[in-house]
Amino acid sequence: TTAQTRGMLRRPGITADTTGAKRVWLGLVTCEPNTQGPPHHHGEAETAAYVLNGEIRVYFGEGLKQYVDAGPGDFIFVPAYLPHIEANVTGQPAEAVLSRSPDNIVVNLGE
């Protein structure tokens, strides 16, 4: 029942539904190999992630052409309302622990 984007499976752990949490969403995200999600942002929610394995690329900025790559042990921060695209440009799955506050808001922007 958690919000999703193509290529990324978000599995909730700590949510309003599972624990009654009011200002945090915490879960595990799996990024499928060789996939890229659609442009989106997370509304008022700030996002923090810790990469467990694989590589995750986050496109952002004008024209969504800038990017950062994150691998095992790296942290990712996505500010509120920042349009971005998450991708896995490798042939292996990637996993990360994902936290959002106040909730797992996903606003798809179209492709």
C-alpha positions in Angstrom: 0.0 0.0 0.0 3.0 2.3 0.0 3.6 4.8 -2.9 5.8 3.4 -5.7 7.6 4.5 -8.9 8.6 2.2 -11.7 11.8 0.2 -11.2 11.8 0.7 -7.4 10.0 -1.5 -5.0 9.5 0.3 -1.6 8.7 -2.1 1.3 7.4 -0.3 4.4 8.8 -0.9 7.8 7.9 2.0 10.1 4.8 3.8 8.9 1.6 5.3 10.3 -0.1 2.0 9.3 2.4 -0.3 10.9 3.4 1.5 14.1 1.3 4.7 14.3 4.4 6.8 13.4 3.3 10.4 12.7 6.4 12.1 11.2 8.6 9.4 9.7 8.4 6.7 7.1 11.2 4.0 7.1 11.5 1.1 4.7 13.6 -0.9 2.3 13.8 -0.1 -1.4 15.0 -2.5 -4.1 16.1 -1.0 -7.4 15.7 -3.4 -10.3 18.8 -3.8 -12.6 19.0 -1.5 -15.7 15.9 0.5 -14.9 15.0 4.2 -14.5 11.9 5.5 -12.8 9.9 8.5 -14.0 10.5 12.1 -12.9 8.9 12.8 -9.5 9.4 14.6 -6.2 8.3 13.8 -2.7 6.3 16.9 -1.8 7.1 18.3 1.6 9.0 15.1 2.5 12.7 15.1 2.9 14.4 11.8 1.9 17.4 10.1 3.4 18.8 6.8 2.2 21.7 4.4 3.1 22.8 2.1 0.3 23.2 -1.5 1.4 24.3 -3.1 -1.9 24.5 -2.3 -5.6 24.5 1.2 -7.1 21.8 3.8 -7.2 21.9 6.9 -9.5 19.9 10.0 -8.7 19.3 12.5 -11.6 18.4 16.1 -10.6 18.9 19.7 -11.6 18.0 21.5 -14.8 16.7 19.0 -17.4 17.4 16.2 -14.8 20.9 15.9 -16.4 23.1 16.1 -13.3 23.5 13.0 -11.2 25.2 11.4 -8.3 26.0 7.7 -7.9 25.9 6.0 -4.5 27.1 2.5 -3.6 27.3 0.4 -0.5 27.9 2.5 2.6 26.9 5.8 0.9 24.2 8.1 2.1 21.8 10.0 -0.2 19.8 13.1 0.7 16.9 14.4 -1.5 15.4 17.8 -0.4 11.7 18.3 -0.3 10.0 19.2 -3.6 13.2 18.5 -5.6 12.3 16.9 -9.0 14.5 13.8 -9.6 14.8 10.4 -11.2 16.2 7.3 -9.5 17.9 4.7 -11.6 20.0 1.6 -11.4 22.3 1.6 -14.4 24.0 -1.7 -13.6 23.0 -5.3 -14.2 22.7 -6.1 -10.5 19.9 -5.2 -8.1 20.5 -2.5 -5.5 19.0 -2.1 -2.1 18.8 0.8 0.4 17.2 1.7 3.7 15.0 4.7 2.9 13.5 7.2 5.3 11.1 10.1 4.6 9.6 12.7 6.8 6.8 13.3 7.3 5.6 10.3 5.1 6.3 8.4 1.9 4.9 11.1 -0.5 5.5 10.3 -4.2 4.3 12.9 -6.8 4.9 11.6 -10.3 5.6 14.4 -12.8 5.1 12.5 -16.1 7.7 11.4 -18.5 
